Amino acid sequence: MAKKQMLFNAFSMNCVGHINHGLWTHPRDRSTDYRSLKHWTELARLLERGLFDGLFLADILGVYDVYQQSIDVTLKEAIQLPVNDPLLLVSAMAQVTEHLGFGLTANLSYEAPYPFARRMSTLDHLSDGRVGWNIVTGYLESTAKAMGETRQIEHDRRYDRADEYLEVLYKLWEGSWEDDAVVADRAARVYARPDKVHRIEHHGEFFDVEGYHLCEPSAQRTPLLFQAGSSDRGLEFAARHAECVFVSGQTKDATRKLVERFRAASLEQGRGPDAIKVFMGVSVIVAPTAAEAQEKYREYCRHASPEAGLAHFSSTTGIDFSRYGLDEPIRYEKNNAIESVVKNLTVARTDSTVRKLLDQFALGGRYITLVGDPVQVADELESWIAETGLDGFNLTRTVEPESYADFIDLVVPELQSRGSYKTAYAEGTLREKLFGAGRARLPAEHVGASWRHGRAGQRLRA
């Protein structure tokens, strides 16, 4: 039996400090060049050389102001502030690559679905079908206030709204234009056939939309759908909509159980157990020898900021850790932050303290860090895949672009020699590259496909 080939996204953000905070101070780090388009096109070329499946771009709308009830540490350490729009990078990076996919985070709580549908279709056209959307509903109170709300919508209620938002998008992407609507007949002076383009009508609890999708069908129609929620309600949402999910694992046993929950939930939605690809966040520090890798890790840690990692985590959990003593147990607080993270920190375990968090954030971030020579790193990556059922990894940046170049030059050849990593890209769209030839669009069993013109239950009017 052929070995399972693991998938890889580079995990980054259009900002200075993303996950591993403080490393922008390293003399070889180029994160402060984030404002330069050349920075991103060069990164895209590098990742394509390494046969990465995609560049997954995180985003946040709002600021991290929970720690010390201010943004002082956030600004000093550039904790995802300043942060630029990720979507505007794609057309330039698509221009210099042929296969690299682009996973783009956009907060649906503050994007009207009608223009957002056009923006994503445009990017799918310009990239020849290499775009994915990481669906987020938001969790920061600072975002709600900046957008004119008194407070963030309650956690589960955000997902109720998101379900309806996706329904509107499916109607636009999948049902408004039939596949043969565009004929581009110069002699007859007909670009698109009016009988093949349909007006959608949606009147729901959260949205009222009547109109035609502004774009003709793109290669994927609906972009590849990512999602990162692991709460009960988030998992239900992912099982219904997501094709790829992103998890933050701390142990193999807990990660395996989470992967199994996603597989089971997918089956309950009438989808196959392999309908969802599961990615885990990981940091890798590799060098030709184990001793060199350990020295590089110590060097990186000297530039990292554990306090910045703590400040970031304060907003992730909605808990101001500056109010705690170093060894005081962290208590559960009901809030509208990321529910699964809060419960894992305070309910699943009762021994969490600020001191332990600071130790965990030695590299400035909270993801599993693998340190070693190429054989050691490859062994551990294969172990995670085999023991948890994961499909791949979101590789976080440490010192950029050095950490990605090291991985490509040292780890990728080792994985390829074992049959655990592809040696060439598959043809086709991003969805086809991950799920196989002929799968450019949503599969028939996906809920979004039910809104295609002519499908039972579809409610479109010509």
C-alpha positions, 0 to 999 in steps of 0.5 A: 500500500502506498504511503499517505502523502502529507499536505502542507500549507505555509501559515502566515499573515499580512503583518509583522508578528503572526504566531511566533511573536518577537522573532521580527527582531531576529537579524535575518527575519524579513517580516517587516517587509510585509508591506512590499509586494516583492516580499510576497511574490518571492515567498510564493515562488519559494513555496511553489519550489517546495511543492507546498499545497498552499499559502494559508493567510490568517487575518484579524479584524480588530486589535488585541486589547485584553492583556493589561486592558490596553494595546501597549504590548500589542503595539510594541511587539507588533502582535498582528498589528499593524495588519493589512488585507490578505486578499489584495496579495493574491493576484500578484502571487498568482501571477508568479506561480502556477500551482500554489493555492491561497487560503484566505481568511475573511470574517463573514460577520462584517462582510456583506455576502453579495459583494464578498461573493464577487470578490472571491469569484474574481480571485478564483478567476485570476488564479485559475481556481487556486483560491480557498476561503477560511471562514471565520465569524470573529471573536474580538470585542474590539472588532465589534466596537470598531464596526459600530456594535456594542458587543460581539454576537454570542458565540453560537449565534454567530454560527447560526448567522454564518449558516445563513450567510453560506446559504446566500453565497451558495445561491450566488456561486452555484445557482445564479449562472448555469455552466453554459450561460456564457456563449461569447457569440460575436456574430449573434452579439450574445455574450451570456444567455439571459435564460441561463442567468438567474436571480436569487431570492433569499429572505431569511432571519439575518439576510435579505438578498435579491439579485444576480451574481455579478461574476460568470462561473469561475473554475471552482465556483465556490472556493475551497472552504476552510474552517477552524472552529473546534467547539461543539457548534463550530464542529457542527458548522465545519461538518456541514460546510468545511472541506478543510479544517485547521486544528491546534493540537497539543498532544497526539491523543487529543488530536486523534480524538478531535480528528475522529470527531470531525470524521464522525460529524461529516458522516452525520451530515451525509458526507464521506469520512474523507470529505474533510482534510484536517491540518494541524499548526506546527512550527519546525526548526531544522538544521543539517545536524541535531546539534545545529538545530538545537542551537538554532532553536536557542538562538530563536528563543533569545529573540522571541517574546513569551509575554507577547505570546501571552498577550495574544492568548489573552485575546484568544481566550478573553482572559486578562492573564496580567491579573493572575500571579505566576502560579495562580490557577487560571479560572474558567470565564464565560465570554465570547472568545474562542470557546474551545480554547477557553475550555481546553485551558480551564476545564479540560485541565485545572493546573494551567498557570501563567508560568506554564503558559510562558514556558509554552510560549518560549518561541513566542507562540503556542503551536507544537515545535519540532526541533531536529535534523531532517530525519528526526523532523520527518520521523515526528511528522510521520508519527503525527500523521500515523497516530492521529489521522491528520492529513497535513500541517499548517507550517508556521513561520518563525524566522521568515523566509529562512524557516520555510527555506530550511524546511524546503531544502532539508525536510521535503527531500527526506519526506519525498525519499520516504514517499510521504510527500509529493514529487510534483504538483497534480494538475487542476484547481486547488480542490482537485489538487487536494481531492483528486482530478475531476473534483474542481467543484463542490461534490454532489453530497455537499450542502452547497451543491443543492443550490445548483440550478435544477437541483431539488429544493433549489429556490431560484427564479429566472 
